[in-house]
Amino acid sequence: MFDITLGQTARARCDGLSRRDFLRVGALAPLGLSLPALLAAQQAGAATAMATASGGRRGPRAKSVLLVFLGGGISHHDTFDPKPDAVSEIRGKYKTIPTDVPGLHLGELLPKMARCMGKVALVRSGSHENDHHETATNWVLSGRFGSPFGDHPAIGAVVAHETGFAGTLPPYVSVPRNPSFTWELGRSAWLGGRYESFKAGNPNDKEWTVRDLSRPGPVPAGSADRRQTLLQTVDTLAARIHGNDQLDTYGEFSRKAAEMVLAPAARRAFALEQEMDPVRAEYGRTEFGQSCLLARRLIEGGVRFVTVNHGGWDHHAKIFESLDKKLPEFDTAMSALLNDLDRRGLLQETLLLVMGEFGRTPKINKDAGRDHWGRAGSILFAGAGVQGGRVIGATDKDGAFVTDRPVRPADVAWTVYESLGIDPRKLLYTPEGRPVEILDQGGLITELFA
């Protein structure tokens, strides 16, 4: 069977994982009954957002966006903004290594990424003023500050709203699922459930299989007819009880659900077994590695916005014991993703973005960890016109505060939207008819492209 994460998945960064809920996809009848809500991403006017905007705005740089989200807050000191001349309680355990960009050094546990930095623009000046997981995550994933409960739609949900459903795959997919601490984060908020991400589950799980996206075997004509009749009956009933815009679109989304599960293009996008073993090994046989590989396949299949959620960076204690394990896994998968996108020609039309919700404190605490720190952090951009080999912004000698070119969450979101040809100041409307700008502040990070 094919498991797709559906329910709230709570990942408490400080004390482990909670249970997971799954939708199990099998034969014909459940297909149309369970997936339509996830695939309800088609919206009138989507083509307008993808056209070259009027008023002198440029056309889209990117066809798709691939966000790698490092939930919990990765330590910039030990990775992309090392401070080798700082005192030991700030410098930390790791030495630095040179990269393929002259003068640029990274932490020593990123040797494969060090050979890829010519493809990457490194922003060392990500900054905001919030150290709370949920609040900061919703902020950086939407570009707008709000409460911990997600007052504003995530960037991926807005992209789904503006670009619509162009084929048999949903426009917005999360692998394995959205970020979660005590509840699911980065959701569609007032845009509604039709623009939530499609949650793909863990592609490294032995129970995760794509074979059952197709029919499990020959279905007798009589059985298929009875199942279709049942489906039509339930659809008719649903159409009677659904209100507002769902009254007119539910049947269409039901058809899209069946198309996704049965269409060869959709099956191919999820078919990791079609990848050669050396390619799968290049990414690493880990949840993050195989998630990155699945993300590449989804981008290749035409998904507009893919989030790869790689959590577990909330290291309040024994940070170096954890990073000794996590950084090599990250280094392997992230470098493989960059190289694979590049050699397939996908990097030219895909904006790759790597970030967490904040950085970590400069000083190592009494438990040999680093705590939450929103004032400084590192962000990676690549592809879709981004000029690789650049370093944008800087922090002070201790990596505590930004000293040059601060980059705010709204700037990151603005850059994503503009790269896709979406006007960041466009007015969207709440269910009550209240106009809300996609972003109320921010601007393009021009240094990425100039």
N, C-alpha and C positions, 0 to 999 in steps of 0.2 A: 504494500500500500504506500501511497505518497502522503507524507505528513506536511501540512502547512500550518505554521504557527498562526493562531488567530486570537486567543484570549490575551488578557493582560499578563505580561511576563515580567516579573519583578526580579531585577538583578541588583541586590544590595552590594554596592562596590566595597563596602567595608566588612561585610560578613557573609558573602556567598550568594548562592542562587536559590530562588524559590521554584515551585513546581511550574511546569509549562502546560499550556492547553493547546490541543491540536485539532485541526480539521482533517479528517481522513477521507481522501478522495479515492473512490473505487470505480463502480460501474456507472451505467448511464443515468439512472434516476437521480442520484444525489448531485450530479453535476449541475444541472440547472437549478437545483433547489438551494444550494449552499454558497455558490460563488458570486451571484450577481451583485450583491452589495459591495463586494471587494472590487469589482470591475466597473463600477458605476462612475467612470471618469470622463465620459464623453460630454462635452458642454458646447452649446451654441456659441459661436464667435471664437473658437480656438484658433482658427486659421488666421484671424486678424492679429493675434498676439505674435504669431510666428512670422508674419510678413515684416518687411522693413518698415520701421515706425516712421510716422510723419514728423514734420518739424525738425528735420535735419538729423534725427537719430539714425545711427548706423544699423545695419542688419545684423543678424546673429553671427557670432564667432563660432559658437558651439552647437552641435546637434543634440548632445547629451551631456549630463553631468554625473560624475561618479564621486560621491562623498565617502571618504573613509573617516568614520567618527571614532575617536579614541576616548571613549567614555570613562570618566573617573578623573581625568586630568593627567596627561603624560608629563613627566619632568623634563623641562627644556634644558636644564643644567646638564643632564646626563645623556642628552641626545643631540639636539640641533643648535643649542646655544651654550656650549661648554665654557667654563671660566677657569682655564688651567692655571691662571696666576692668582686666583683667590685663595683664601685660607682653606685648610682641609675640610672644615665643617660646612663650607659652602661648595668648594670644588668637588667634593665627593670622591668616590672610589676610582672612577675611570679616567684613563689617559685619553688624549685626543689623537685622531688620525687624519692625514690629509685626504682630500677628495680629488675628483677629476676637474675641479674648478680651482685654479691657482689661488692660494691664500685662504681658502675655506677649509675649516676643520670641523669634524663631527666627533661625537663620543665613540670610543673604540669598539663598541658592540654593534656598530652599524657599518661594517666593511663593504657590504654589497650596495647599500644605499650610497656610500661614499663614491662608488664608481658610476652612479646614476645622477649625480647632482647637476651635471651639465644639462639635464632635461628638466630640471626643477627650479622654480623661483622660491626661495626661502624667505618668508616673512618672519623676522625675529621680534616683531613689535606688536603682536596681537595683545589687546589690552581692553579690560573693562573693570568694573568696581564691585563684582559680586563673587563671593566664595561659597555659595550654596549650590549644591549639585543641580537640583531641579530647576531653580530659577535661572542659573547660568546656562544650563543646557537648552532650555526653551529659548533663551535670549539668542545664543549663537546659532541655533537651528532655525530661527525665524527672522533674525535681524531686528526684532523689536522687543524692548524690555517689557516685562509683565510679571505676573505672579508665578509661583511655582507650578500652578495648575494649567498653564498653557493658554494664555488669553489670545494668542495670535497664531495663525496657521504656520506650520513649518514650511520652509522653502520648497521642499519636495511636493507638498500638498498644493501650494500655489502654482508650481510648475504643472502639476496634473490638471488643475483648473484651467490654466491658460493654454496649454498645448493640446489637451484632450486625448482621446483614444484613437490612435492612428492605425491600429492593426489588431492582431489577436493577443498581444501582450499588453498588460496594464502600463500606464505611463509612469507609475511610481512604485518601486519595489524596494523592500528592505530585506537585507540578508545578514544574519538569520532572522532579525526582528528589529523593531525600533529600540532606541536606548531606553533603559528602565532602571530606576533605583527603587523607589517604593511604588511607583506606578509608571505606566507607559508615557514616554515623553516625545516631543517633536511631532505632534499629531495635527490633524486638519482644523481643529478648533471649530469656529463658527462656519467654516466652509461646508461642513457636514461629512457624513460617513463615506460618501461616494468618492471623496478625495483622500481617504486614508491610504497608507501604503499597503501593497500586497506583500504579506510576510512569507518569505520563502522557506524558513526553517534552516536547520544546520545541515549543509550539504556534506559534511564529514561524518555525520551520524550514520551508522550502519543500517538504520531503519529508513533512512531517507533514500527514496528511489524514484526515478522518473518513469519507469516502465508503465506504471499504472495510470499515467496521464493518457495513455491510449486504452482502447478497450481490452480488458483482460483476456478475451477469447471470443470465439464466435457467439453472438447473441441470437437465439432463435427469433424469427420474424415476429411471432406472436408475442413474445416477451417484450421485444423492443416497442411494438405497437402499444402494449398495455402501459409500459413505462412512459411513453410519450403522451398517452391520454392522461395519465396521472399528473404528469408535469404541466400539461395544458390546464387541467382542472385547478391545480394549485396556483398557477400563474393568474388565472381568471379571478380566483378568490383574492389573491394578493392585490391585484389591480383595483379591486373594490374597496379594500381597507386602507391602502396606502394613500396618503394625501399629498397635496402640493405638487411639486415637480415630479415626484416619484410616480404619480398616477399615469403620466404620459411616457415615462422612460423605463419603467420596471421591466416591461416585456423586452425592450431592446437590450437592457443590461443582462437579462436572462440569456438571450441569444449570444451575447458577447462571452458570457461565462462558458457556455458549451463550446463556442468556437475556440476559446483559449485552450481548453483541455483536450479538444480533439484535433486542432489544427496542427499540421506537421511543423510549421514554423515555431509554434509555441513549444511543442515537444522537443524540438532541436535545441532551443535556447536553454532548457533545463537539463539536457542530456549530458551530464558530466562524463558518463561512461564512454562518450565518443571521443574524449580527449585521450591522447596517447599518454602512457604511463610516465615518460620523461617530462612531459609538460606538467602533469599533476605533481610530480616530485619536485619540479622547479619551484612551484608555489609553496610546497610543503604540505604534508598530509596532516594538517591541523584544521581546526574550525576556521581560523582566520585565513589560512592559505587557500582552502577550497572555497571559502566565501568570496575571496578576491577573484578566483578563477570563474566562479559562477557569475559574478558581477561583469567580468569581461564578456562572457557569453550573452548576458542580457543586454549589454550595451550594443554588442554586435547584432542582436536581434531587433534593436530599435527602441528599447526602453529609454525614456527621456531622462529619468532621474533614478539613480540607484544609490542607496545608502548601504554601506558595509559597516555594521556596528561591531567594533572590536573593543570591548570594555575590559575592566580589570586593572586600571591604572591608578587606582586610589590607594596609594602606598603610604599610609600614615606610620607604618612600622616596617622595619626590615626591608627597606626599599631595594637595596642592592641584591638581596637574595631573590626577590621577585623579578627585578630587571635582568638578572643573569639568565633567567628562563624566558621572559617575555620579549626582550629586545631581539634576540636571534630569530625568534619566530616572526616578529614584525619585519625585521630586516630582510628575511628570505622572501616573504610573501609580497611585501611592498615593492621591492626591487624587481621581482618577477612580473608583477602587474605593470609597472612602468615599461619594462623592456618588451613585454608581450604586446601591449597597446601600441607601442612605437613600431615594432616590426610588422604589425598587421595594418598599419596605416590608420588606426583608430584614434591615436593620440592627437592627430591634426583636428579632429572634429569632436573630441571629448575633453571637457574641462574636468581635470582631476583635482580634488580638494581634500586635504588631510588636516584634521584639527580635532581638538578636544574642547571641553567647556572652559578650561583654564589651565594654567601652568601649576607649578609647585613652589613652595616657599624656598627661598635661597638657603636658609640655614637648616641643617639636618637636626631634627628634634631629638628629644631624650630617648625615643624608642627606635632610633636609627631610621627614621622615615622623614618624608617631606609632606607638608600639609597643603591645603587648598590655597591657590594664589591667583586671583583674577587680574592682577596688575600687569602681568607679563606672561607671554607664552609664544610658542612658535607655530606657524601655519605653513603648509606646503601647497603650492599651486603648480600644475603642469598642463600642457596641452592647450588646444584651441587658441593658438596665438600667443600664449604665455612664453616669454623669452627665458629660456633655461639658463642656469648658471648665475643667476642674480641673487643678491642678498638685499632685502629691503628692510629698512629700519634697524634699530639696535637697542640693546638694554645696557644699563650701567655695569660697572666692573663686577658687581655681585649678582647680576641677572635679576634684580629686584624691580626696577622701574624702567619704563621705556624712555629713552633719551633722544630718539630720532624716529620720525614718521609713525606715530601711533596708528594702528589699524583696528577699527572698532567692529563689533559684530554687524552693524548696519552696512559698513563698507564691504565686508565679505559677501553679505547677501546681495547688495547692490551689484557687485561684480558678477555674481552668478546670474542674476536676472538679466543684466545687460548683455552678458555673453550669449544668452539664449534668445535675445531679441525681445525680451519682456520689459515693458516700461516699469521701473521700480516705483514710480509715483502714480501709477494707474489706480483709479478708484474701483474697489470691489464693494459688494453690498452684502450686508448681513441678512439673515432671514427676515429681520424686521424692517429691512429697507434702508438701514443706516449706511451711508458711504464711509468707507475706510480705505485710506491709502495702503498699498502693499507695504511701503516703507515710509516712515515719517521723517527720516533723516538718512545721512550716509552719502557716499559718493564712490565712483569708480576708483579702484586702485590702479591708477594709470601707469605706475612704474612697472607693472607686470607685462605691459604690452609695448611700451615705448622703446 
